[in-house]
Amino acid sequence: MNAKKQAHQGTKKRIAVIPGDGIGKEVIPQAVSVIKATGAAVETADFDWGADRYLRDQTTVPPDGFTMLARDFDAILVGAFGDPRVKTNIHAKEILLGMRFKMDLYANVRPVRLLDGALCPLKGVEPKDVDFVVLRENTEGVYTDAGGVFKQGTPDEIATQEDINTRKGVERIIRCAFEYCHKQSKLNGSPRSKVLMCDKSNAMTHAGGLWQRVFKEVSAEYPKITAQHMYVDALCMQMVRDPRQFDVIVTNNMFGDIITDLAAGLQGGLGMAASGNIHPGRTSMFEPVHGSAPPIAGKNEANPFGAILTAAMMLRHLEFKKESDKIEAAVLEAVRHKKTTQDIGGVLGTKEAGEWIVRRVSE
């Protein structure tokens, strides 16, 4: 343990807060207020990394920024990145993807939980029917940006994009999925018992072959957990047809990106979706799944619950279980009583919805 974290052990956990762009600057302050209302022994520090800073002085990440975060903080709470004023979106790439890759946050963990049946577009679905988790490999795949363009702008133009899969990367995310299944329970307290690996190995034979071999080897170490497999297209169909069948899903970077947006639709949309970017034992980063949403930024319309549930997820990771439970219970109550933003049936603004949660958590 480094000296800085050791100095804070037994006192307060340190959280770096990076609101980012767009609605991130509205929802993250609400999440921070909720964290403070729980009374959790944490302290926060704000960072202005984002489009405004980039446009002001061309800084995306300060020198040694990622080293500083890993050294001085126990967790990072991030908003969203993306601003139409930055056409290349370079700041988003260097901050968000940089954090994932350079801090080696290899496990993107996305819980998919339906709080109220009215939020799900599927008919007759109850909250107990949508309660699973997707673990997405977070540092490899097509997001490594390996490839290139040849003869650009001509009729003979060729573009290649490489899908990078290493034995180390595949094995550790699959093992992480089995460990998660082994240790975590569903919302109703029943144990999780199934890990499903999703790929497209019938078309992507080389990368898929590696995933298939490793999944078979690792699953043999967990005989009490049922190991399953689906191709990604079949999985998408089954998620809509019968989400009850899933416990833990593990997949690569691109498929995980796609299926978790579909999964978010089952729980009320991106505004309700939380996620963590985790490396067990190291400083990890937590971010709501939604983007910066420029069209509604600054209008007090954005749903803060994704950010607030992300804060709850972060507190649980930091071993503040009681405080995390408080937040999740308050959000559930808000949804049931329609003390929410318009996207999920309420009439409150971003700030007002956040303040409602603060009051409930404070009681």
N, C-alpha and C positions, 0 to 999 in steps of 0.2 A: 504494500500500500504506500502511495507517495506521501510526502510529509504534509502537504496541504490537506488532503482528505483525512489523514490521520489526526490532524489538529482539530477537525470538525467531528470526528467520530464520537458518538455519545452526546453530541450537542445538536446541531442542526444540519440537515442535508442541504446542499447547495444546488440550486436549479438555475441554469442559464435560460433566459427567455428571449426568443428571437421572433417577434411578430411577423416580420417580412413585409409583404405587399398586400394591397387590396383589402379584402375582408379579414385577412389575418390580423390587421391592426385594430379591428373591432372585436373579434371573437376571443383572441388570446387574452386581452385585459380582463374580459369576463371570466375566463377560466382561472386566471391568477387570483381574482377576487374570491372565487369559490374556494380555491386551495387555502387561502388565508382564513376564510370563514370556518374551515374545518378545525383550525387550531393545530394543524400538523406542524411538527418541529422542522420547518424549512425556512430558508431565506432565498430570495430571488435576486438576480442581477440582469438588467435589461441590456440588449445589444441592438444596435440600429442597422444591422446588416440587411440590405434589401435594395430595391430600386432607387429610393430617395438618396441613399448614401452613394450608390454607384453613379447616379447622375450628378451628384455634387462633387465627388472627388475621384471617380473611377475606381473606387475600392469595392471589390466583391467580398473577399475574405482577407482580413489583415494578416501580415506575416506571422506565421506560427499560430494562427487563430485556432486551428483544429487541435494542435498540441496543447494550447491553453485550456480549451474546453475539456479535453481528456484529463488534464492534470488537476484542474481547479474545481471541477463540478462533478456532482453525482448523477445528474441527469440534465437533459436539454429539452425544453418545450418550444416547439417551432410552429409558426402559423402557416403561411402559404407564400409561394413565390410566383411571380409573373406580372408583368406590367407592360401595357401597350407602348409606353414611351421607350422601352428598351427592346428594339426590334429583334435583336439576336437572342434575347433571353439569356445572355451569357451569365448574368449574375445568379439567376436561378440554377443554372447548371453547376456553376462553381461552388455555390453555397450548399444547395440541397444534395446534389449527387456527390459533390466533394465530401460532404460530411459522411454520407453512407459509405463511400469507397475508401476514403483516407482514414476514417476511424474504424473501418472494417466492421460496420454494423450489418452483419450478414443475414440476420433473421428479421424480415418484415412480418410482424405479427398483427393480423387484422381480425378481431372478434366480429362475428356477425350475429347480432342478437336483436330480436324483434321485441320491443317493449309493449306494443299494443297492436292488436289485430287490425285496427283501422288504418295503420300506417302501411300495411303490406298490400301490394296490388293484386296478389293472388286471392281468389275467393276461398272463404272458409278456413283460412290459416290462422292459428292461434299462436301466442308468443312461444309456447313450448315447442312448436314445430320448426322454429328458426333459431337455432342455438348451436352454431359451429364456429370454427376458427380456421383461417387460412394462413399458412406459413409460406411466405414467398422468399425464395433466394434473392438476396438484395445487392450483391456485389459483382455478379457475372452476367452471362447472357448477352443479349444484343445491346445492353446499356453500357457496355465497355467502349462502345463507339469504334470498334475495330472494323476496318473495311475502307472503301474509297470509291472514287468516281474516275472513270477513264473516258476520254474523248467527250467531255462535258459540252452540252449545247449542240452536238452534232447528231445526225440520224443514227450513228453507231455508238451512242453513249451507253456505257455499262456502269451499273452501280452494284456494289457488293456490301453486305452487312453481315459480319461474322457473329455467330452465336457461340460464345465462349463458355465451356463447361469444364471445370477441373474436378478431379477425383476428390480433392480436399473440400472444395466448395459444395459439391453435391452431397458428400457424406455428412458434413457437419450440419447442413440444413435438414437432411432426413433424420439424423439422430436427434436433432433439436425437436423435431415434430413428435417423435416417439416419447421423448422425455416430457414434452408438454402434455401429451395425452396421458402419460403415467401420473403426472402430478396435479393436473387441473381437473376440476369438476364442472358440470353444467350448472346453469343458474338454479335449477331445482335441487342441486346437491348430489345428483346421481353421477357416478364416475364416467369419464369418457373411456371408450373401449376400442375405437377404430381409427386407423390412420389410412387415408387414401392418397396415393400418389398420382398426380395428373401429369400427363405428357402428350406428345404426339409422335410416339416412337414408330408408328407405322409409316410415317413420312420422313421424320427426322431421325433416321436410323442410327447415325453415329452418336449424336448427343443423347437421343432416347435410349440407345443401348446402354450407355454409361449409367443413366438414371435407373434403368431396369435392373442392372446387375447390382448396383449399390443398394437399392431398395430391398432386394431379395436378401442380401447379406445382412443388412442392419436389422431388418424385421425379424430375422431368425433369433436375434438376441432378446427379443421382447415377445416371448411365446404367448403371453396372456393378452396381447393386443392384436386385434384382427387387422391384417394388412390387406388393403384393397388397391385396385388400379382402375382408372378410367382415362380414355383419351379426352382431350380438352373439349372437343365439340360435344361428345356425349355428356360430359360433366355439366356443361352449360345447360343442356336440355334437362338433365336430371335436377339441377338446382331450381329450375322453374317448375318442373313437374312434381317433385317431392323433396323439399329441403330437409325433411325430418330424418333422412337416412344418413346425414353427415355428422361427424364429430370433429375430426382434424383433417384438413387437406394440406398437402405439401406439394409445391410445384416450383417451376423456374421463374425467373424474373419477369419475362414478358407475359406468360400465361397468368401469373399471379396478379399482375397489373390489371389485366382484362377481367378476370373472373371476380376480383374483389369489387370492381365497380358494379358488375351485375349483382353481386351479393348485397351491396349497399342498397340497391333498389328493393330488396326483400325486407329491409329493416326501416324503410322510410326515406331513403335517398342519401346522397353524399353528406348532407348536413347532419346526419345522425351517426356517421361512421368514424370510429377512432382507430389509431394504429400506433405501433411502436416499432422502432428500428433498433434492434437489440444485438449486442454481443455479450453473452452471459459473463458477469464478473467485471465488465468494463462500463465506462460512462456510455449510456445509451440515449437515443433521441426519440421523442414522441411528437407526433403530428396528426392533426385531423386529416382525413382522407381528401376532403374537398380542396379545390384550387383557390386561387385568389379572387375569382369571380368579379372582374372589373366592372361589368354592367351594373352591379348592385352595390359596389364598394362605396362607403360613405353615406349610405341611405338608411342605415339602421334597420335593414331588412334581413341580414344574414342570420342563419340559424347558429346560435352559439353552442348547441348541445354536443356537436361532434368534438369541438375543442374541450368542452367541459368533461365529456366522457374520456377523452384522451388524457386529461389531467388526472382523472380517477385511475386510469390504467397506469399512469406514471407513478402515482402514489402507492398503488399496490406493488409495483415493481420495487419501490423503495421501502417496502415492508410497513407501510401505513395502511393496513387492511381496514381498520375501523373507519378511518377517514374516507377511504375509497368507497366503502359500503354506504356511507352517508350520502355521498355525492350521487351514486347510482340510484339510491332509493329516492332522492329528491327529484332526479330527472324523470324517473318512472312516474312519480306523483304528478309532475308537471304535464307529462304527456297525457295521462289519464284525465286530468282536469282541464286540458287544452290551454294551459298557461305557457303557450309556445308561440313561435313565429308562424307566419302565414303558410309557409311551405308544408307544415304538418298540422294544419287545421286550426291554429290559434290566431290571435289578433295582436300579439305583443311585438315590440321591436326587439332588436338584438340586445340592447342595454336592459330593457325591462324584463326580458326573459332571463337574462343573467342575474339580475337583481332578485328575481323571484327565487331562483335556486339558492342564492346567497342567504336569503332570509330563512329558507327551510333548513339549510345546513347549519345555520347559526343557532337554531332552536334547541 
